[in-house]
Amino acid sequence: MLGYLVLHGGDAYNSQNKNLDHLVLQLIRRGRERVRLVVIPAAAIKNPEKEALDAVHYYKNLGTYPDYKMFIDQASANVQAEVDVLDKVEVIVLTDGSPIDTVERLKGTKVEAALRRAIEERKGEVIAAGASAMAMGGVYWLDGEWEPGIGIAPHLAILTHHEHAQMRLDPERLLEKLPEGITLIGVDELTALICNPDGSYSAAGQGEVVVYRSVEQQDVYQAGQNFTL
């Protein structure tokens, strides 16, 4: 991997995230005064254009050149002339909403291929929040089952809003049916898991990143701490 995959635990695009997002954007600036950024509201359940515009406004205030693209179904996500812009920007942002919709709308599309190029070939950055972060993994948790994700990070299962989820989901239940070779990582709101180009991971933000090593062992990481799997 040449670029960064940033998996945000939820409650994104507000003033409490500014320090976190400044840090995340700094990873990719490499001397640029402003980076180019495209928002994709594929996860949105209602009014995806509003979701995109809210994120664009937020990132504009962080000193980027933001735009958005309405890749909200398989048809739009496969229009090459529209998708081409994703190969020309430094950062691609995927908003929160529904992991089911994210997977159904983007899996197997030209947009998915562009996301992979951004982090595997171009030294770009993909930032996925909440439901979109869940969809980036090999599987995601839905109604007591692990469902196939898009697999941008095929070896991970991301549980966002983790500080709330862990109160009702015990490790034994979560790990019982987790496919072999996949590691479950919980990410709190206002917090991000940064997947680094060298294969290591970093925690950033106000909360915790929790790695489920086993039913008996869950390792907790806070802002600035690095780890490997």
NORGI-V283460 format. One line per field, one symbol per residue. psi: psi as a letter, one per 30 degrees, with the letter a starting at -180 (. if undefined). burial: + if it has 9 or more other ideal C-beta (glycine too) atoms within 8 Angstrom, else -. A space follows every 50 residues. Layout:
psi->???
burial->???
This chain:
psi->kfakkkjkflhlhlfffeeeeeeeefffehfkeklkkkkjhffkekieee eeeeeeeefefghlilllkiigleeeggjeeefefffflekkkkllckee eeeeffkglfeeeeeeeeffffhakkjkkceeeefflellkjhglklkae geifgljkjlhefeefffjleeeefegkkkgkkkkkkllglkkjjlfgfl lkklafblkkkjelefjjkkklkfklll.
burial->--++++++++++----+--++++++-++------++++++++++---++- ++++++-++--+-+-+++++++-+-++++--++-+++-+++++++++++- +++-++--++++-+++++++-+-+++++++++++++++++++---++-++ +++--++++++++-++--+-+--++--+---+++++++++++++++---- +++++-++++++--------++---++--
